[in-house]
Each structure stands twice: as structure tokens, then as C-alpha cells.
């Protein structure tokens, strides 16, 4: 692989990540109530919670009464003064996730008319901020999350089930905050930027139902695999024995803004590509579906490209993986490996896929970069792909993209560099 091509692809990706940092989007979207107009509380959940809370604290200053945040990590570069920060499990909740959910609901119960809550939400919150339904153990809830992650369900489907296994998701935190007001600043990590899906929408009204959640359990053939307590809870909800999530129109005291999204990252990536001399084209900001099928679609578009060279094709979104093997990997690494296999005889294309959060599945990588040279020098990729073991393939070829947590999260990016036309 050309060192220049790999460094260019990585530079384009990193520039996109820099464009969606909380310092860029929190300040212009943070309303500050007039002096003396009630207490202000800060709540935050998600992979970007610490960085978002830090930016909010700089603006709210002494006006802030108290804050609480939960994230997947506690970065030293964002020291919080009035906001308590805990770390919890991702992508599967742990005991600290339950503590975070309990703490937020308790804080909400103590609010008064005239109080204001600023809620900062980013991807990962569905796991980091959790609670356990009555009659269900934490281990059973963890298993349900794990089964959904491996099923191939998309983020909207997974969060529909998650919302109906919770008393905090699906607008129920906003319901608990009443009679205080809540304004949410959302960092979107979902296709379409639906605020009800981002982080399972704790402060946004929900249009899905218990019946929808059961339908997803059946669609992915999980009825015989989830715990009986999980099924009983969903069935009781579908029968009207448990209150639904917050319905549209139920939360007039709650407002929100989607402050940053994958589109911003894509536009920044295109700008950087042009600075590096590439002709940039954004293919889509809604690249979804199974990773292997998405790889085939993106490669097909790259091979069919007839515009000026060198070119950079960009796609944003979030693929899924149906895990049938026992290897180690993530959706971006699987996407890159599947694409690379299709490009093994095409030396003129470099393919990078990486998550903007810096974390791809349960691994230490954000994603990977691949081309024909990688495949020529590396081991046979097929056994790795069939075993969902993309991490070990890229570990052997030394072509991982590693950033560590980036303190943001707007889904994934694919950067496809086309160095020249075919047969040249």
C-alpha cells in the first residue's frame, strides 16, 4: 500500500472527526436562562459526555447548581468542576450504567417548577444510561443487549427494544423532569438523525410501542434466547399493563436540537480531500445495511467512477454485522475487509472505514484501511471474514486505524481514494 495514499485517507478521516468536536457545536446551541430564573442542572450521557459537559460548564459557570454525567471513559483533558462523572459499560450495560440511570431519575424527582435542565446526549447512551425492569436481572438485561448486537438489527430496531426495557429511555427521563424544563443538545450517531433514536431518546417523545419491540424480537428469532422475564415484561407492556414510553405531544416542557451529525463530518472530509488534491464526491450520508453488502455497493460505485482523478468518494452511516463466528472485530473492520477482498485485483483504490468515536466494536481500533497490496502481502482474508475475525487480519497486516476515544460520535465514515482510471 502506498504510504501516501494511506496517510491521505487517514488525514481525511481525522479532519472529519475534528469537525464534530463538542467545542464546535455545544456553545452555539446552549441556551442560558436569564439570571435569577430558577436553578440550572446539567445532565450528560454518551461517549462524548465529558467533552460536552466541559464545554457547557465553561458557559454556565457559577449559574450551574449541579451536574451529573456518564460516559465510556473519563478524559483528563476535560476536568469538570461541578459535574460528577462516572464511567460505565459499553456496548453492554454494567452496574455503573444502572447507577447512572438511578442517579438521573433521583435528581429529576427533586426538581421544582422554574428549574432548568440541560441534557447533553451522544451515542452510546443506550448502554451507558440504563435501568433494569422489574422481574429481570442485570445479567438477563446484558444478555438481551448482547443478542441484539449480534443479531444484525439496525440501531433503530435495537433502540426500540431497549426503550421498552427501561423507565428512563423513550422520553421517560423528560417525563420525570416535569415540572422543570429540559433542553437537550444531541450529537447524532444514527442514520436520519431521528432524535427519538439517538441514545434511545431519554428526553424525546417516542412513537414506538411494546408491540413493536416484540416484533423485533421475533424478526431476529430471539424469542427462545432472551430471558423469560424480558419476554414477560414486553408482553405485559403490549397488553397495556405497563405504561408506554412518552407519547408525541406529552412533553411540552422539553425541547431539543440536533447540533452535530455525520453530514458535518462528511463535508469536512470533502474539504480536506480537496486540499490534498482529490476530486471529492459525497456518495451518501445514509450508508446502512449489512457490512458485507454495503462493501459490495461501495466498491461497485468506486469501480464505476468515471470522473476526474485522483478522486475521493465519501460515505457516512452505520452498517450492521450478523455475528456467526467467534472472532474479534467491528462493523468498520468487517466492512473494510469485505471491500478489500473485492478490490484484490484493483491496485488503484484505497479503502478506509472507521468510526468517528474511535472505537469499532469491542476492539482497540477505530477501523482499518486496505487495498490490493495489503491483500497480496497478508494472509488469506476469507477465513477471517467468515469467522467475523477482521481485527486479527488487520493486526497481522498492520493496517488498523487507531485513535483512541475521540470524544465525539457521528456514526462511521468510509473514505475511498481512486488514484487513477482503470488499466493505467
Buried (B, 14 or more C-beta within 10 A) or exposed (E): BBEEBBEBBBBBBBBBBBBBBBBBBBEEBBEBBEEEEBBBBBBBBBBBBBBBBBBBBEBBEEBBBBBBBBBBBBBEEBEBEBBEBBBBBBBBBBEBBBBBBBBBBEBBEEBEEEBBBBBBBBBBBBBBBBBBBEEBEBEBBBBBBEBBBBBBBBBBBBBBBBBBBBBBBBBBBBBBBBEBBBBBBBBBBBBEBBBBBBBBBBBBBBEBBBBBBBBBBEEBEBEEEBBEBBBBBBBBBBEEEBEBBBBEEBBEBBBBBBBBBBBBBBBBBBBBBEEBEBBBBBBBBBBBBBBBBBBBBBBEBBBEBEEEBBBBBBBBBBBBBEBEEEBBBBBBBBBBBBBBBBBBEBBBBBBBBBBBBBBBBEBEBBBBBBBBBBBEEBEEBEEBBEBBBBBBBBBEBEBBBBBEBBBBBBBBBBBBBBBEEEEE
